[in-house]
Amino acid sequence: MRLVDEPGQITQGEIFFKGRDLLRLSEQEMRDIRGREISMIFQDPMSALNPVLTIGEQIKEQILRHQTEKSIPARLANQKAAERTQTMLSLVGISPAQERMNSYPHQLSGGQRQRAMIAMALSCNPSLLIADEPTTSLDVTIQAQILELIQSLQEQMNMTTLFITHDLGLVSEIADRVIVMYAGQICEEAPTSEIFSNPRHPYTLALIESRPRFGHQVERLKTIHGRVPRPDELAGGCPFSNRCPQVQSECHSLRPPLVHLDKTQHRVACFNPVGVSQ
């Protein structure tokens, strides 16, 4: 979404969305895409929402920017945006919607703020929703409600969701396809069932084995020894090489390419994949 400016910058690569490289678009072109084509739910709604504007004002602003014809008089446009805002708040389960439109973020509970963020993100019917740890700050019951809501709205709006999370249990429940990343690099990619039943990258396997499981009582959970390298410590080799139990000499100097295994949809970046005889 190119939201981060200085000091963080994308120095190379491509991001294709509907056939266009987002990194080559002007800022004005990106503004037309943000919110309308691609929307985002942030991890902490309290810091993502503007504390001095009501929920209704913040949702209306996006609708007026992307979904209002310029030929419509301002008063009528504002009325239509208010109606759309009320509809979206009702859709995400905030009631009474008309009253809550006038509430400020601090007047809502954590679950209501997250629902308001979802209403804002979906108000312009985006094709892609990016959800960055959207349930981290919520209790378990509210987490389940928010996840059910996102999945329901995804089906209703025929929308793709890119879900960013550290919760493997959550991944197994909601994802169709999984990309496992380590130190900013893709380690493995496969359909969800394949990732959990047949992990091929040592890091993926270590993640799965470190989970607590019902019916398996152990004194201590498995851990991954060592630490994640800092970005300035990454050289040309595999970023997981200093912690990998299957490390080979070439892993320290060469970056393994992300390749398909056995002509399947399963891809892994490893010179010595788990379960593959040398």
ChimeraX attribute file (.defattr): number of C-alpha atoms within 10 A of each C-alpha:
attribute: neighborCount
match mode: 1-to-1
recipient: residues
	/A:1	15
	/A:2	12
	/A:3	8
	/A:4	9
	/A:5	8
	/A:6	5
	/A:7	5
	/A:8	8
	/A:9	10
	/A:10	10
	/A:11	7
	/A:12	7
	/A:13	8
	/A:14	12
	/A:15	13
	/A:16	11
	/A:17	11
	/A:18	9
	/A:19	7
	/A:20	11
	/A:21	12
	/A:22	18
	/A:23	17
	/A:24	12
	/A:25	11
	/A:26	9
	/A:27	12
	/A:28	8
	/A:29	11
	/A:30	18
	/A:31	16
	/A:32	13
	/A:33	16
	/A:34	18
	/A:35	25
	/A:36	21
	/A:37	19
	/A:38	22
	/A:39	24
	/A:40	22
	/A:41	23
	/A:42	20
	/A:43	18
	/A:44	19
	/A:45	21
	/A:46	17
	/A:47	10
	/A:48	14
	/A:49	20
	/A:50	15
	/A:51	13
	/A:52	10
	/A:53	13
	/A:54	19
	/A:55	26
	/A:56	24
	/A:57	18
	/A:58	19
	/A:59	26
	/A:60	24
	/A:61	15
	/A:62	20
	/A:63	24
	/A:64	18
	/A:65	16
	/A:66	17
	/A:67	15
	/A:68	17
	/A:69	11
	/A:70	10
	/A:71	7
	/A:72	10
	/A:73	10
	/A:74	13
	/A:75	9
	/A:76	11
	/A:77	19
	/A:78	17
	/A:79	12
	/A:80	17
	/A:81	24
	/A:82	21
	/A:83	13
	/A:84	18
	/A:85	28
	/A:86	23
	/A:87	16
	/A:88	23
	/A:89	27
	/A:90	18
	/A:91	16
	/A:92	22
	/A:93	16
	/A:94	22
	/A:95	14
	/A:96	11
	/A:97	19
	/A:98	17
	/A:99	11
	/A:100	21
	/A:101	22
	/A:102	14
	/A:103	16
	/A:104	19
	/A:105	24
	/A:106	14
	/A:107	14
	/A:108	16
	/A:109	12
	/A:110	19
	/A:111	20
	/A:112	21
	/A:113	22
	/A:114	29
	/A:115	26
	/A:116	30
	/A:117	26
	/A:118	27
	/A:119	24
	/A:120	26
	/A:121	26
	/A:122	29
	/A:123	24
	/A:124	22
	/A:125	18
	/A:126	20
	/A:127	18
	/A:128	21
	/A:129	23
	/A:130	18
	/A:131	20
	/A:132	16
	/A:133	16
	/A:134	25
	/A:135	22
	/A:136	14
	/A:137	15
	/A:138	16
	/A:139	11
	/A:140	11
	/A:141	9
	/A:142	16
	/A:143	17
	/A:144	13
	/A:145	14
	/A:146	22
	/A:147	16
	/A:148	13
	/A:149	16
	/A:150	20
	/A:151	13
	/A:152	13
	/A:153	16
	/A:154	17
	/A:155	10
	/A:156	9
	/A:157	12
	/A:158	13
	/A:159	16
	/A:160	14
	/A:161	18
	/A:162	15
	/A:163	17
	/A:164	15
	/A:165	15
	/A:166	11
	/A:167	11
	/A:168	12
	/A:169	10
	/A:170	13
	/A:171	17
	/A:172	15
	/A:173	10
	/A:174	14
	/A:175	14
	/A:176	11
	/A:177	16
	/A:178	20
	/A:179	17
	/A:180	18
	/A:181	13
	/A:182	15
	/A:183	14
	/A:184	9
	/A:185	14
	/A:186	15
	/A:187	25
	/A:188	25
	/A:189	25
	/A:190	22
	/A:191	15
	/A:192	18
	/A:193	14
	/A:194	15
	/A:195	22
	/A:196	17
	/A:197	10
	/A:198	15
	/A:199	23
	/A:200	26
	/A:201	25
	/A:202	22
	/A:203	23
	/A:204	21
	/A:205	16
	/A:206	16
	/A:207	16
	/A:208	16
	/A:209	14
	/A:210	13
	/A:211	14
	/A:212	13
	/A:213	10
	/A:214	6
	/A:215	6
	/A:216	6
	/A:217	9
	/A:218	9
	/A:219	5
	/A:220	8
	/A:221	11
	/A:222	14
	/A:223	11
	/A:224	14
	/A:225	10
	/A:226	10
	/A:227	9
	/A:228	15
	/A:229	14
	/A:230	9
	/A:231	10
	/A:232	6
	/A:233	9
	/A:234	13
	/A:235	12
	/A:236	12
	/A:237	16
	/A:238	25
	/A:239	24
	/A:240	24
	/A:241	20
	/A:242	16
	/A:243	16
	/A:244	18
	/A:245	13
	/A:246	14
	/A:247	17
	/A:248	12
	/A:249	9
	/A:250	13
	/A:251	21
	/A:252	16
	/A:253	13
	/A:254	13
	/A:255	17
	/A:256	18
	/A:257	14
	/A:258	17
	/A:259	16
	/A:260	15
	/A:261	13
	/A:262	8
	/A:263	8
	/A:264	9
	/A:265	13
	/A:266	19
	/A:267	22
	/A:268	24
	/A:269	20
	/A:270	24
	/A:271	20
	/A:272	18
	/A:273	16
	/A:274	17
	/A:275	11
	/A:276	9
	/A:277	6
	/A:278	6
